[in-house]
Structure formats: structure tokens, C-alpha cells
Amino acid sequence: MNAFWIAVIGSSALAFAIKVLGASVPESVLSHPRILRINNLVPVALLTALVAVNTFADKTKLVIDNRALGMAAAIVLLIAKAPFPVVVLGAALTSALAYRYF
């Protein structure tokens, strides 16, 4: 067994142990108001970070390209209270046109 498989099995065991520990947390701890607020904000923060990284990163460099224009179009459409499909299509169209012509 080489180092790769030791790392795979070790990380799998660690992930399983963390999952078991998370499932064994008592309900009284999970229903605390501060924990509930944190649990509501974590998905928003993770999704925001994912969008930012996918919009402004190209491997190891920060870039501003057609994806940033698409994001700007989405923000403008959201401020204008456009329906979600219109926001998605507008951002995709803006990004595609910027990619094609710039």
C-alpha cells in the first residue's frame, strides 16, 4: 500500500469520525440561539466565497474578465428586481457576449 492509499483511507476515516461527532452533539447545544444564527449564515458565506472565487480567479491569478461582467449584469438585474430566470439569462448572455467580442 503506497502513501496515496494511506492518505485516502486516513482522510476517509477522519471524515467519518467528524460526521459521527457532529451527529452526537446534544440537541440542547444545537438549539442555542447563537448556534442557530451561525448555522443560518454559514451556507450564505460559503456560497458567496464560491461565487467570488469562480468569478475572479483563474488558477492562481486574480482576473477581471467576462465573468465579472456577467456578475455585474446579474447584480444590476437583481437591484432592478428582475425575476430569477431573467437574472440568470441576462448574466449568461452578458458574459457570453463579452467573451465573444472582447
C-alpha positions, 0 to 999 in steps of 0.5 A: 500500500503506497502513501496515496492509499494511506492518505485516502483511507486516513482522510476517509476515516477522519471524515467519518469520525467528524460526521459521527461527532457532529451527529452526537452533539446534544440537541440542547447545544444545537438549539442555542440561539447563537448556534442557530444564527451561525448555522443560518449564515454559514451556507450564505458565506460559503456560497458567496466565497464560491461565487467570488472565487469562480468569478475572479480567479483563474488558477492562481491569478486574480482576473477581471474578465467576462465573468465579472461582467456577467456578475455585474449584469446579474447584480444590476438585474437583481437591484432592478428586481428582475425575476430569477430566470431573467437574472440568470439569462441576462448574466449568461448572455452578458458574459457570453457576449463579452467573451465573444467580442472582447 
